[in-house]
Amino acid sequence: MSNNIFLQKYEGLKNRVFACRVAMEEANEERIQSVSECWTMCMVHSGVLEYEVDGVHHKATERHLIVTYPDQAMTVERYSADLSASILSVPHEVMYAAMRYDISKKRFPNISSGMNQPIVEQNVVLDHKTCHELHLLFSILLPRVAPQTDKENRAVAVPLIEAMTLLMIEATQSHESLLLPKSHNEVISSNFMELLQQNFREHHEVSFYSAQAGLTVKYFSAIVKQTTNATPQEWIARSLYYEACQLLRNTDKPVSDIAFDLNFSSSSSFVRFFRNREGVPPGAFRHGKEETND
């Protein structure tokens, strides 16, 4: 590994899924080259990172996405003291497994069959909505990967990696020529996902979303399940759960306030919901994460 602090994180752990958040405290102007064995994705939250890939100089700031693939050389030229970023390093075989899932095979057949080409353009700027969605997925992935390598963690990590990769590809439109046209049902599901991100905190009922599509709850639910492998109710529950995890992990809000923010009828109903998904009540989840981070 490099002796450059940022590159130590960027290179991750060889042959393992690795995720971390980095926050630099000192600037660095030492030019160092690194060659990772994994697919590596880095989303910059703040600060400045200047780097070079394939002989091309790039300057990444807030909301910039950096992606390098196995054996591609990356040279870090400098970074600022306030650099903050999320990094995900994925071995080739895990990325290949993720992109072989049913949704990926249907939407990106050329990528999922070979995985021998860059998956997104270099140093693109993501919109705020995509950054938020990636942040939610990353927050769920973070506690479930490296140095853990057991089958259960991999089973959780692979579909999350697929979701993050597809989100990045579609957001950057870097493989528009490889993207098959959406069917009518896929358009309905895609519109649902966009509507969900805007409304899941307030509207927990499938009937709200089916009404926007002009469909019955039963027919709407069947379409979403067929195209996404999960029901609308499950997607609503996942969104609420991901947001709850974020609020518990990154804020000091009381559980009662979080329940109110997410429009649960009472604190007790929120606690039951969270316990059913996580296995522990919100307070224990927050306490456990604090102990882990110490």
C-alpha positions in Angstrom: 0.0 0.0 0.0 1.0 3.6 -0.5 2.2 5.8 2.3 -0.3 8.5 1.1 -3.2 8.5 3.6 -5.9 9.0 1.0 -4.5 6.3 -1.3 -4.3 3.9 1.6 -8.0 4.2 1.8 -8.6 4.3 -2.0 -6.7 1.1 -2.5 -8.9 -0.6 0.1 -8.3 -4.2 1.1 -7.1 -6.5 -1.6 -9.6 -9.0 -2.9 -12.3 -7.9 -0.4 -15.3 -5.5 -0.6 -14.2 -2.4 1.3 -16.1 0.7 2.2 -15.1 3.7 4.2 -15.5 7.4 4.7 -12.4 9.6 4.8 -11.9 13.0 6.3 -8.5 14.5 5.8 -7.0 16.8 8.4 -3.9 17.9 6.6 -3.3 18.9 3.0 -1.0 16.7 0.8 1.0 17.7 -2.3 3.1 14.6 -2.7 2.6 13.1 -6.1 2.1 9.3 -5.7 0.8 6.7 -8.2 -1.4 3.8 -7.2 -2.7 0.7 -9.0 -5.7 -0.9 -7.4 -6.7 -4.5 -8.0 -10.4 -3.6 -7.6 -13.2 -1.5 -9.0 -13.0 1.6 -6.9 -15.6 4.4 -6.6 -15.1 7.6 -4.8 -17.7 10.4 -4.2 -16.2 13.7 -3.0 -18.3 15.5 -0.4 -16.1 18.5 0.2 -12.6 19.8 -0.4 -10.5 19.4 -3.5 -8.7 16.4 -4.9 -6.4 16.7 -8.0 -5.5 13.4 -9.6 -4.5 11.8 -12.9 -5.9 8.8 -14.6 -4.6 7.5 -18.0 -2.5 10.6 -18.4 -5.5 13.0 -18.0 -5.5 15.5 -15.2 -8.7 15.9 -13.2 -9.8 18.2 -10.4 -12.6 16.8 -8.2 -14.7 18.9 -5.8 -18.1 18.5 -4.2 -20.4 15.9 -5.8 -17.6 14.7 -8.2 -17.5 10.9 -8.8 -14.2 9.1 -9.4 -14.2 5.6 -10.7 -11.2 3.4 -11.6 -11.2 -0.2 -12.7 -8.8 -3.1 -11.9 -5.2 -2.4 -12.8 -5.8 1.2 -13.9 -3.2 3.6 -12.6 -4.3 6.6 -10.6 -1.9 9.3 -9.5 -2.9 11.6 -6.6 -1.3 15.0 -7.2 -2.7 16.9 -4.2 -5.7 17.2 -1.9 -6.9 19.9 0.5 -7.0 19.6 4.2 -10.8 19.6 4.2 -11.2 16.7 1.7 -14.1 14.4 2.7 -15.2 11.5 0.6 -16.9 8.1 0.5 -14.9 5.2 -1.0 -16.1 1.8 -2.2 -13.6 -0.8 -3.4 -15.0 -3.9 -5.1 -13.1 -7.0 -6.3 -13.7 -7.9 -9.9 -15.5 -11.1 -9.1 -17.9 -9.3 -6.8 -18.7 -6.6 -9.3 -19.2 -9.3 -12.0 -21.6 -11.1 -9.7 -23.5 -7.8 -8.9 -23.8 -7.0 -12.6 -25.1 -10.5 -13.4 -28.3 -9.9 -11.4 -31.5 -10.0 -13.3 -32.1 -6.3 -13.5 -28.5 -5.6 -14.7 -28.6 -8.3 -17.3 -31.8 -6.9 -18.7 -30.8 -3.2 -18.7 -27.1 -3.5 -19.4 -26.5 -6.8 -21.3 -23.1 -5.8 -22.8 -21.7 -4.6 -19.4 -22.9 -7.6 -17.4 -21.6 -10.1 -19.9 -18.1 -8.8 -20.0 -17.3 -6.1 -17.3 -14.1 -5.3 -19.2 -14.7 -1.6 -19.7 -15.2 1.5 -17.6 -18.7 1.7 -16.1 -18.9 5.5 -15.9 -17.1 8.5 -17.4 -14.3 9.9 -15.3 -14.9 12.7 -12.8 -18.5 13.5 -13.5 -20.6 15.8 -11.3 -23.6 14.1 -9.8 -26.9 15.9 -9.2 -28.0 16.4 -5.6 -30.7 13.7 -5.9 -28.3 11.0 -7.1 -25.8 12.0 -4.3 -28.5 11.6 -1.7 -29.6 8.2 -3.0 -25.9 7.0 -3.2 -25.4 8.3 0.3 -28.4 6.3 1.6 -27.2 3.1 -0.1 -23.6 3.6 1.1 -24.7 4.1 4.7 -26.4 0.7 4.6 -23.5 -1.0 2.9 -20.8 0.6 5.2 -21.3 -1.5 8.4 -21.8 -4.7 6.4 -18.4 -5.0 4.6 -14.7 -5.2 5.2 -13.0 -6.7 7.0 -16.0 -9.1 7.2 -16.0 -11.7 4.4 -18.7 -14.1 5.5 -21.4 -15.2 3.1 -24.2 -13.3 4.9 -22.4 -10.0 4.5 -21.6 -10.7 0.8 -25.3 -11.6 0.2 -26.2 -8.2 1.5 -23.4 -6.3 -0.2 -23.9 -7.6 -3.8 -27.4 -6.3 -4.4 -26.4 -3.0 -2.8 -23.4 -2.7 -5.0 -25.6 -3.5 -8.0 -28.0 -0.7 -7.0 -25.2 1.8 -6.5 -23.6 0.9 -9.9 -26.8 1.1 -11.9 -27.6 4.4 -10.2 -24.2 5.9 -11.2 -24.5 4.6 -14.7 -28.0 6.0 -15.3 -27.1 9.3 -13.6 -24.0 9.9 -15.7 -25.6 8.4 -18.9 -22.1 7.1 -19.7 -23.5 4.0 -21.4 -26.5 5.3 -23.1 -25.7 3.2 -26.2 -25.7 0.1 -24.1 -28.9 0.9 -22.3 -31.9 -1.0 -23.7 -35.1 1.1 -24.1 -37.4 0.9 -21.1 -40.6 -1.1 -21.4 -44.0 0.5 -20.4 -43.8 -1.4 -17.1 -40.2 -0.2 -16.4 -41.3 3.4 -17.0 -44.0 3.0 -14.4 -41.6 1.5 -11.9 -39.0 4.2 -12.7 -41.5 7.0 -12.1 -42.5 5.3 -8.9 -38.9 5.3 -7.7 -38.6 9.0 -8.4 -41.9 9.8 -6.7 -40.9 7.6 -3.8 -37.7 9.6 -3.1 -39.8 12.8 -2.9 -42.7 11.4 -0.8 -41.7 8.4 1.3 -41.4 10.4 4.5 -45.0 11.6 4.2 -46.8 8.9 2.3 -46.4 5.3 3.4 -49.5 3.9 1.5 -49.1 2.2 -1.8 -52.5 3.7 -2.8 -50.9 7.2 -3.0 -48.3 6.0 -5.6 -50.7 3.9 -7.6 -53.1 6.8 -7.8 -50.3 8.9 -9.3 -49.9 6.3 -12.0 -53.6 6.0 -12.6 -53.6 2.3 -11.7 -55.2 0.1 -9.1 -53.1 -0.9 -6.1 -53.1 -4.6 -7.2 -52.1 -3.9 -10.8 -49.5 -1.3 -9.8 -48.0 -3.6 -7.2 -47.7 -6.5 -9.7 -45.9 -4.2 -12.2 -43.4 -2.9 -9.6 -42.7 -6.4 -8.2 -42.2 -7.8 -11.8 -39.7 -5.1 -12.8 -37.8 -4.6 -9.5 -38.1 -7.9 -7.7 -39.8 -6.1 -4.7 -43.2 -4.8 -3.9 -44.0 -1.1 -3.6 -44.6 -1.6 0.1 -41.2 -3.1 0.5 -39.6 -0.2 -1.3 -41.4 2.2 0.9 -40.3 0.3 4.0 -36.7 0.2 2.7 -36.7 4.0 2.2 -38.0 4.6 5.6 -35.5 2.2 7.2 -32.5 3.7 5.3 -33.5 7.2 6.3 -34.1 6.2 9.9 -30.6 4.6 10.0 -29.1 7.9 8.7 -30.9 10.0 11.3 -29.9 7.6 14.1 -26.3 7.4 13.0 -25.7 11.0 12.1 -27.9 13.1 14.3 -28.7 13.5 18.0 -32.5 13.7 17.4 -34.6 11.8 19.9 -36.4 8.7 18.6 -39.7 10.5 19.1 -38.6 13.3 16.8 -37.4 10.8 14.1 -40.7 9.0 14.3 -42.5 12.4 13.8 -40.1 13.4 10.9 -40.9 10.1 9.1 -44.7 10.5 9.7 -45.2 7.4 12.0 -48.4 7.5 14.0 -46.5 7.2 17.2 -43.0 6.5 18.6 -44.1 3.0 19.5 -45.1 2.2 15.9 -41.8 3.5 14.6 -39.9 1.4 17.2 -41.9 -1.7 16.2 -41.1 -1.0 12.5 -37.4 -0.5 13.1 -37.1 -3.5 15.4 -38.7 -5.8 12.8 -36.2 -4.8 10.2 -33.0 -4.4 12.2 -33.6 -6.8 15.1 -33.0 -4.2 17.7 -34.9 -1.0 18.7 -33.6 2.4 17.4 -32.0 3.3 20.7 -29.9 0.1 20.8 -29.0 0.6 17.1 -27.7 4.1 17.8 -25.8 3.0 20.9 -24.2 0.1 19.1 -23.0 2.2 16.2 -21.5 4.7 18.6 -19.6 1.9 20.3 -18.4 0.6 17.0 -17.1 4.0 15.9 -15.1 4.6 19.0 
